[in-house]
């Protein structure tokens, strides 16, 4: 029993059942029908029908995403000028986020957008961003974080009075929240606000993300 206690996992979840009972332990598996939990009171491994579960409560600091990697998508809105041209360049991107430890992560985001009108390329954007984020507050299923980014841009833009066909860079800072779900603990949905400065050729723009809509992302972690 002593060896088992040393080898046992950190028990941090409380499962509230619809009948009023509570089971405290460590969730080791979730399927469409059941939640498998290792009880901390010596009842062993229990399989609980999900239809009987009211909610799952996580203790603070219980989640540790260290060395996991998440794949997903990030939507980054760009403000436009009065005539509909892009005031700053932003494209939806693929997100590959890696947790260095329980609070720090890096995220590589390649993005691409192209539009053609009557066989002529009007706007094409390729971006590659490297982001760093630090979780400064973890509360149950919520991560509050801040971070910074640096990115490369390649733009062909014929929607403006002066055609842009050049490469450049962007730097920025952001503040965000990522939400996880008890029944889908590997799925994270986040929203961010921030500020970014871009320079492409002779054109420099500064954009506060709330001027259009905060960035939004969804990732699944392995």
N, C-alpha and C positions, 0 to 999 in steps of 0.2 A: 504493500500500500504506500510506503514511503517513497519507493522508486517511482511508482505511478504518479504520485503527487509532484515529484520533481520534473517528470517528463510531460506532465499535462500542460495544455495550452492555457493562455490567459483567458479567464472566463469573464465575459463582459456584456453579454446580452440578456435581457429579461423579456420573455415572451408572455404577453398578456392574452389569456384565452377569453372567449366570449362568455364562458360560464363563470368568470371571476377569478379563476386560478392563475397563478404566476409560476413560470418555470425559468430559473436562472441558470445560464450555462453558456456554452460556446457553440454557435451555429457552424456545422461542418459540411452542410449540404442543403441545397434548395432545388426542388423540382416543381413541376407544374401543380402537383397534388400535395406534396409534403414538405415539411421543414425538418431536417435532421439536426438534433442538438445533443451535445454531450453535457449532461447535467452536472452541476457543481456539488450536488448533495448526495452523490454516490448512487444515483439511480441508473447510471450507465448511459448508453446512447438511446435516445428516444426519437421516434418518428411521429410528428404531430401533423394531422391533416390541416392543410392551409385554410380550409373552410371554417375551422374552429378557432383560428387566430384573429384576435382583434387588432393588435399592433405589436411591433417589435421595438423595444427601447434599447438604445446603445448607451453605455456609459461614456462620459467624456474621455477623450484621448484613446478610446479603445481601438479605433481603426489605425492600421499602420500600412500604408500603401508602398512601403519601401521596395525598390527593385521591381516594381510592376510597370508595365507599359500599356498605354491606352491608344487606341486607334479610333478616329472619328472625323468630325467635320466641324468647321467653324464658319459662321456667316459674319461677314464684316461689311456693314453698310458704308456707302460713301455719299457725302453730300453733293448736291448738284447746284449749278448756277441757275439763274432765272430762265435761260433758254434751253435748259435740260442737259447741258454739257457737264462733265465731271469736274467738280471743284478740287477733289482729291481722289487718288486712285486706290481702290480697295476691291478685292475679289474674294469669293468664297474659297476656302482652302481645305486641304486634307491635313489633319492633325495627327502627329505622332509624338505623344507625350510620355516621358520616362521619369519616374520618381527616383531621384538620387538617394533620398532617405525619406523619413516620415513627413517632412515638411517642405523639402526643396525639390523642384522639378525643372526639367528642360523640355522644350517643345519645338519640334521642327515642323514648319507649315509651308508646303509648296502650294501655290494657287495659280489658276489660269483662267482667262476669259477672252473670248474673241467674238466679234460681230462683223458680218459681211452684208453689204447692201448693194444689190445689182452687180454682184461679182467683185466689188471693191471692198477691201478691208477698211473698216471705219475705226474700229477700236480693238486693240489687242494688248492684254496685260499679262505678264508673267511675274510672279512674286515668289520670293523664298525668304521666310522669316525664321529667325532663331529667337526663342523667348525663354526667359527665366522667371520662375514664380516661387514665392515663399508663402506658406500658410502661417499666418500670425494668430489665427484663432480657429480652433476645431471644436465644434459643439455638436455632439451626436452625429447627425447625418449632414451637417453643414461645414464646409471649409471656407473661411474668409481669407483672401490672399491678395498680395500685391506683387508687381513685377515690372520687368522692362523687356524691350525687344529691339532688335536691329534687323533690318531686312534689305534685300536687293530687289530692284524693280527694273523691268524692261518693258517699255511702253511705246506703242504706235497709236497715235490719237489724231484722227482727222475730223473730229467733231468740233474742234475749236477753230477760231479764226487763224491761229498760227499752228500749223501741224507740228505735233511732237513725235519724234522718232529717235529715242535716246534711252539710255539706262541711267539709273540713279540709286538712291538708298533712302531708307526711312528709319527713324528712331522714335521710340515712344515709351510711355509708362502707362500702367493700367491698375485698376482695382476691381476685384471680382468676387463672386460667390459661386461655389460649386455644390450642387445638391446630389446626394445619393439616396437610394431607396432601400428600405429593409428587405423587401421581397426581391429586389434586383441590386444587390450590393456592389456589383462590378460596373454598373451603369452610372455615369456622372453627367449631369447637365449643368452648364454654367452660363453666367451672364457677366459682362464686363462693361465698365466705362473707363475712358482714358483719354490721353492726348498724344498726338503723333505729328511729327514734322517730316515732310517728304521733300526731296530734291531730285528732280528729273530734268536733265539738261539745264536750261536756264530758269526753269520753273520751280519755285519753292512754295509749298503750302503747309499750313498748320491747321489741324482738324481736331476738335473736341468731339469724341464719338457720340455724345448725347445730342449733337446737332442734327443727327438723322435718327439713329436707333442704336442702342447698345449692342456690342458684339455678343453673339450667342453661339454656343458650341455644345456638342454631345459626343461623348466618348465611351467606349467599352474597354475595360482594363483586364489584362491577363497577367 
